[in-house]
């Protein structure tokens, strides 16, 4: 378990970008993770554990304060009137209390925006979930704004809520609780933001001479190599920021605010065997399965596509990074969709993904986000909208727990992520949990009016690829 979390007071440029582009509601970046329990957890223990987590993790008791006229980055400030009961709720699932009823109850949660005057998270325990064996289970919906953390960071934060045994002793009070503090006034925000911006500029200024000196020295030693590196980096940045004026799919073109959710699971060992059989990775198999399902969906509608444009979040987080904030790059690229042979499709996907993981521009995302954040909000939002709304789908892969975990004494059977479409027609997310891959699907209803057909095709895509193992 993490004893103490250290969080920056100001948003990073990457986090601020996630916050600012929500001027366009289609680009809302709400993460919804759902833990499915084999029985109903003890409510008192679960609530107490969540309360403790808010005392260990300062971000969960903070709200965003933006300086006037965007004179600096947004900052996090303690919410003096923090009310745990506003963020933690307990309801009984409506009949027929099956998985479909749970998904319909989750859809408005996934679609609704946060109250920006409060901390950006809310948990809802749905009791009464009917299991296949007739027993009563439950599900915990954990909704968090993307500016708080990303998928990999969220898994680290989740360790504050779970145990490795059902009867594990309750952890003691945190060693040091965050001070309540007061919400800053407008003048304080301006003064603080200007001071922060000045420090940031000075920090960059100190690094420039060394960077320039190193570049000059490198050019003196090998001018041709230095020039090629500069050109390659510029081309990589252009690829990363290139607008996509429209989706490649002739079917999934509309964008709206309605959401449909679906979830299913496949054996992790089957995915690993398919990866080994094709000399690929779990992620290669995952993306190839989704891609095959999308091709099937188009064929069902009498359309064939040669390629689809996807967004793949590439994780940049290291063990030294705090679990808060975002440490990923949304790489966008076209993938071949007309490859019928599944093994060939896995290899083709792997080749494209590995090429993108080595793009020089990935190391410059912080600087690029800083430049974009200094543009007017409307310009930044329009630019990102042009980049993201032309994507057909998003594929998100997050490593989960390799061992069973418990919350409130109840075992977590599955953990599903419903990640935001962020301008794409759908987002398919995979979390590995113990011996299964939990697949969560979020569909933009304007782009895909027949969600059940699409999800059925994606499941068939998995069935096809897993036979490779």
PEGI-V779308 format. One record per helix or strand. SS is the DSSP state (H for helix, E for strand). FROM is the first residue (numbers start at 0). TO is the last residue. If there is no record, write none. Layout:
ss/from/to
SS/FROM/TO
SS/FROM/TO
This chain:
ss/from/to
E/9/9
H/12/22
H/24/26
E/29/36
H/42/55
H/57/60
E/61/64
H/67/69
E/74/77
H/83/86
E/87/91
H/98/110
E/120/129
E/135/144
E/148/148
H/150/157
E/162/162
H/185/220
H/222/240
E/258/266
H/267/276
H/281/299
E/306/314
E/324/324
E/327/335
H/341/356
H/359/372
H/376/387
E/392/397
E/405/406
E/409/417
E/425/432
E/435/443
H/450/465
